[in-house]
Amino acid sequence: MPKRIKLRTLTNEERTQLEKFSRSATKSNRIVERAKMILLAYQGVPVEQISNKLDRSVTAVYLRLKRFDKEGIAGLQDKPRRGRK
């Protein structure tokens, strides 16, 4: 049985921004793909289907959904990394 994730309610502003990002030709591919992940999840598409459709692991989809749930639109961005050793 697939693991279920409970998502918070999207605000109208968040939905509008996600839809805009998912169709964007100027945003980075990562942001576009992440916006699509979130929108598909809110449409009720199972995580396994989202991962297959976007060619990402199930774990990556869950990670993005959890980050979006916690951080909102800011969760679509990459977190800073430590840089060069």
C-alpha positions in Angstrom: 0.0 0.0 0.0 1.5 3.4 -1.0 2.3 5.8 1.8 -0.1 8.7 2.0 1.0 12.3 2.6 -1.4 14.9 4.0 -1.0 18.2 2.2 -2.1 21.5 3.6 -4.6 23.6 1.7 -3.2 25.7 -1.2 -3.9 29.4 -1.1 -5.1 31.0 -4.3 -1.9 33.0 -4.6 0.2 29.8 -4.3 -1.9 28.0 -6.9 -1.5 30.9 -9.3 2.2 31.0 -8.8 2.6 27.2 -9.2 0.6 27.2 -12.4 2.7 30.1 -13.7 5.9 28.4 -12.8 4.8 25.1 -14.4 4.3 26.8 -17.7 7.3 29.1 -17.6 9.9 29.0 -20.3 12.3 31.3 -18.4 12.4 29.6 -14.9 14.9 26.9 -14.3 13.9 23.4 -15.3 14.1 22.4 -11.6 11.6 25.0 -10.5 9.2 24.1 -13.4 9.4 20.4 -12.6 8.9 21.0 -8.8 5.9 23.1 -9.5 4.4 20.4 -11.7 5.0 17.8 -8.9 3.1 20.0 -6.4 0.2 20.6 -8.7 -0.1 17.0 -9.7 -0.1 16.0 -6.0 -2.9 18.5 -5.2 -4.9 17.1 -8.1 -4.9 13.8 -6.4 -2.4 12.0 -8.6 -0.6 9.3 -6.6 3.1 9.9 -5.8 4.2 6.8 -7.8 2.5 8.1 -10.9 4.1 11.6 -10.4 7.5 10.0 -10.1 7.0 7.9 -13.2 5.6 10.9 -15.2 8.5 13.2 -14.3 11.1 10.5 -14.2 12.1 11.1 -10.6 12.3 8.8 -7.6 9.4 8.4 -5.2 11.7 9.6 -2.5 12.4 12.8 -4.4 8.7 13.5 -4.9 8.0 13.0 -1.2 10.9 15.3 -0.2 9.6 18.1 -2.5 6.0 17.7 -1.2 7.2 17.8 2.4 9.4 20.9 1.8 6.5 22.7 0.0 4.1 21.8 2.8 6.5 23.3 5.3 8.0 26.3 3.4 5.5 27.1 0.7 6.8 28.6 -2.6 10.2 29.1 -1.0 10.5 25.3 -0.7 10.8 25.1 -4.5 14.3 26.6 -4.4 17.5 24.7 -3.7 18.9 25.1 -0.3 22.4 26.5 -0.1 25.2 24.0 0.0 28.5 24.2 1.7 30.4 24.8 -1.5 33.9 23.8 -2.4 36.2 22.1 0.1 
